[in-house]
């Protein structure tokens, strides 16, 4: 791809978001009932290729269980309210009732309560009791300190997620997390991210991660959405190189402002094996955010990088994920839309759909 001159002495590639591309149908179509959208990572299979974003406004033990019942994977953040408070429901109720001008400062105070190791283990045990696959998340900065409590409770999948995660973190003051050593020392499958470039994705794959999150500053209002098509395509290329070098296939998981079934379909065509979504699920009746959504960066003690945003209620979690939909806005029955997109374009599986042709609209 030719570089575009940005200014004197500086050039860069043109990046594409989902609004900039369209999927080209093939020479055949299929019956939607004959399309397979199942997804596998390590030994775990899911009927829906979706992970719920590890946000307190999206995932509680109860909503994770419901998502598991529907065929997806909920990810509980182990640095959130569920591990800071024995009963976080009153806190979630308070956050939902805050005035917009005071929300960030009050949420910083609420999240200043320390994470309790006993609650970390307890929440994982609660999730395991549901009978569904258990996925939990923490930030790279706290992974080493929390690892004994997390691993002692034996979750199925660990997500190490930050705004930007690298395989090589430089610090003179603290012992950095060596992802390669950490992942190879434990048997649990680890998903790491985010990243937005070919080299960063390749380096994360070489740590031994089972999956890589592609996106930074995820969310419907995040800047990642405007470049996510290119970022996923770059990660796809990194995956192919890593596969050629090692024979190991690493899952690419898109994470960045997907709100409609069309967005999810384009993410798969660009190379994603699954998607991580937050805002659409925060609009579900079962969501613990009670009509609001905020990410982990919104409550940083000294540098908040996001806000608590209101989300319009769209129905139950089941309606949002698998329908039925009663409006033509693309925000319900997200995976019915993915299935129909694959059928209309003539592809039988997610891997096949990744071969579909796309065109740039501008």
N, C-alpha and C positions, 0 to 999 in steps of 0.2 A: 504494500500500500504506500503510495507516494505521500511524502510529508507536505504539510501546508505551512507556508511561512507565516509565523505569528508576528514577527517584528525583526528588526535587524539582528542577525546572529542567532535567532531562535526560531525553531520550527517544531512541528508536532504532527502526529497523525490525527485524522478526523475520527471522532468517536461517534457511535450510534446508540441511541436509546430505542426502546420498543416502539415509540411513536414514529420513528424514522424508517422502520422497515415493515415489509409485508411478506407473508408466507405464500409461496407459489404452489398451487395444487399440482399433483402429479397426473398421470394419464388415467388413473383409476380412482374409484371411490370404494368405501367399505360400509358394511352395516355397523353402526356404532356399538351394538351389542357384542360384536366380534373383536372389538379393540381392547387391548390389555394395557392398563395404565399402572400396573403394579410396579413397585420399586423395592430393591433389595440393597441392604448395606451390611457387610459382614454376614452373620448368620441370621439376620432378621429381615423378614419380608413384610411389606406394607401394601395394602390394596390401593392406597392413595399416596402419590409421591409428594407428601407435604410434611413439613415440620413447623410446629407453632413457635414463633419467636419467643425466646426466654425473657419475657417481660411480665411484671406483676399484674399488668392490666389485661394480659392475655391468658396466662397459664396459672392455674391453681391445681392442687391435686385432683379436684373434682372435674375441672375442664380437661385436664390431661387424660383422665379416665374416659371421658366422653369422646375425645378425639381418637383415643385408642380403639374404642368400640366402633367408630366410623371407618377405621382403617388407616389413620394417620399417626403421627408421632408428636406428642406434646413434650416440650422441654422446660423443666422447672428451673428457674435461676436460683442457685444456692446462696446468692448474696442479696436476695430480695427480702421482702417482708415476711415470707413464710419461714425464713430461718432467723429472723430477728425478733419475732413476736410469737408467743405460743398460740395466740388467737389474733390473727391479723385482720379479721373481718371488720372490727370497729375502726381500724386505721384506714382500710380501704373505703369505708363509708365516709370517713372524715375527708379524705382526699377528693372524693367525688363531690363533696359539698363546698370545697374551697372556692373563694373568689379568685378569678383569673389573675388578678394583680398580686395575689399573695401565695399562689399555688407553689411556685418554685422554691421560695424561701422556707415555707412550711414543710414541703417534701424533703428538703435538705435536712431539716431538723428530725423528721421522722426516720430518715435513713441513716442518721447518725448513731442510732441504737446498734450495738455490736452484733455481729453474727454469732449465734450460739451453736457450738459444735454438737451438742445433744440434739438440737432441732435439725441439724443437717442430716444426721443419721435417722432421726424419726421421720422426716419427710420422705426419705428414700424408701423406708420400710412401708409407709403409707401407700406410696406409688406401687410398690411391688405387690401389695395386697390386692390391688385391682385386677391383677392377672395379665396386664398389658406390658409391652416393652417399656422399660424405664430409662428415660434420658434426662440428664441434669447438666447444668451449665455453670461455669465460673469464669472469671477473667484470668488472663495470663499472670497478672500481678499476684493473685492469691492462690494460684493452683498448687504450688508446693506446700504452702501452709495448710490448705484444706484437704490435700490429697489423702492423708491417713484416715480422716473421718469419712470422706467420700468412698474410698475404696473398701473400707471396712464394712460398709453397708451394701456393697456389691450392686451398683446400678448396671444396666445393660450397655449404655452408651454414655460417653462423656463428651460434652461440647466445651471447647476452650475458645471463647469468643471475645473479641475486642473490636473497637472501631477499625483498627488496622493491626494485624498480627503478623509478625515476621518470624522466620526461623532463627534469626540471629539478632538478639536484643543486646545492646551495649549499655552497660551501667558500671560506674566506678563505685557506687555507694551500696548497691544491693546485689546479691547473687541472682543473676537472671535465670529464667526458666529455660532450660535446654530442652526444646521440644523433642528432638531426636532421642535423647537419652530417656526422657520421661516416657514417651510412647513405647519405646522398645523394652522398657523395664517392666511394664504392666501388660496384661493380656487384654484389657478392656479396649474395644474399638473407640478411637478418638476422632472427633471432627473438629477442625481448626479453621479459623478465619476471623475477620475478613481480609480479602485481598482484591486487587483490581488490575493486576498486570500479569503477563506471561511469566516473568522471572519470579515474582513473588509466589505465584501459584505453584510453579515447579519446585521451588525451595520447600514450600510447605508439604508438597507431596513426598519429597525425599526424606522427610522426617519419619515417614511410616504411617501418616494419618490415613484413616479409612475414608475420610471425606474432607473436602475443602469448601468453605463458604466463600462465595464470590460476591463482593459488595462491601461498601464502607459507609457508615452513617445511614444504616438502612431505615426505611420508613417511607410512607407515601410522599412526604415532603422532602426526602433526602435528595442530595445531588446525584447519588449513585444512579437513580433511575434514568438520567439523561445520557449515561454512558454504559449502562449495564449490558446492552447487546454486545458491544465490543469487548467488555471485560469477560463475559462468559465465553465468547469465541476464543479469546486469548487463553483462558483456562482450559478450554477444550484442546487447544493445540499443545499445551503443557501436559495434559493428561495423556495424549497420544505419544509424546516423546517419552514420558515416564513409563508408559506401557511397553514401548519398544526397548527401553533400557533394562527394565526389571521384570516384565511380564505381569506386573501388578496393576490392576485397574482401580483408580481412585475416583470416588464419586464426586461430582461437581454439583454443588447445591447453590442455586441462585438466591440472593438475599438482598433485596433493594427496591422497595416501593411498588411491588406488584399488587394491583387492586382488582383486576378483572381476569376472567378466564382467558381472554385474548392475550394478556400479558404473560400468563403462565405458559400458554402454548408457544409464544415467541421465545420464552426462556428455554424451553426444551429444544426447539429447533436450533437455537444458537449453541446448544451443547450441554444444557443442564440435565442432570439425572433426576433432580427433585428441586423443590423450592421451599424456602423458609418465608413465611408470611406472618405479619403481626396486625396491621391495621384492619384488614378484613375480618379477622377473628375477634378483634377487640369490639367489633360491632355486634357480636352474637349475644343472645340473651343470657348465656351461661358465663360470659366473660366477667372476671372479677373486677374489672375497671369501672363497671357501672356507668357505661356511656362515655368513658374517657380512655385515652391511650397515652402512655409515656414509655420511653425506652430507658435503659439503664444509664445512658449518658445524661438524661434530663435531671438526675438527682445527684450529680457529682458535687462533692462538698465545697469545692472552690471554683470549678469551671464547668457549669452546666452547659451542655451542647444540644439542647432540645427543650421542648415544652410539653406540658400536659395539654393534649388537644381533644376536643369534643368529637365524638364519632356518632353518626346517626345509627340508631338501631335498625338492623336489617332482617332480624328473625333469629331462629335457632341456629346453633352450630351446624346441625345437619342440613338445614336449608341453605346455608351459605356454602357448604362444601359440596353437597351432592343433590341439592334441590328438594322439592321443586322450586323453580323460579317463577314469579308472577309479573315481573317487570323486565323490560329489555335493556337494562343498564349494565349488564354483564357482571354485577357484583354479588349475585347469588348463583348457586349451582356451578361453582368455579370448575370443578373437575368433570361435571357433565359437559361443560363447554370445551375442556381439553379433549375429552373423548370424542366429541362431535367434530372438533377441528381435525383431529387425527383421521377420523373416518372420511370426512369430506376431501382430505388431501391424499387419502389412499394408503395410510400407514397403519400397521397392525400393533406395533409396540413402541415404547418410548425410544428405544435404541434405533428403530427404523425411522422414527419421526425426526431424529437428530440429523438425518440425511436430507431432509427437505430443503428445497431451494428458497432463498429469500431475495428480495429486491429492495434497494434503497429508494425511499420515496422522495428524498431531496438531497 
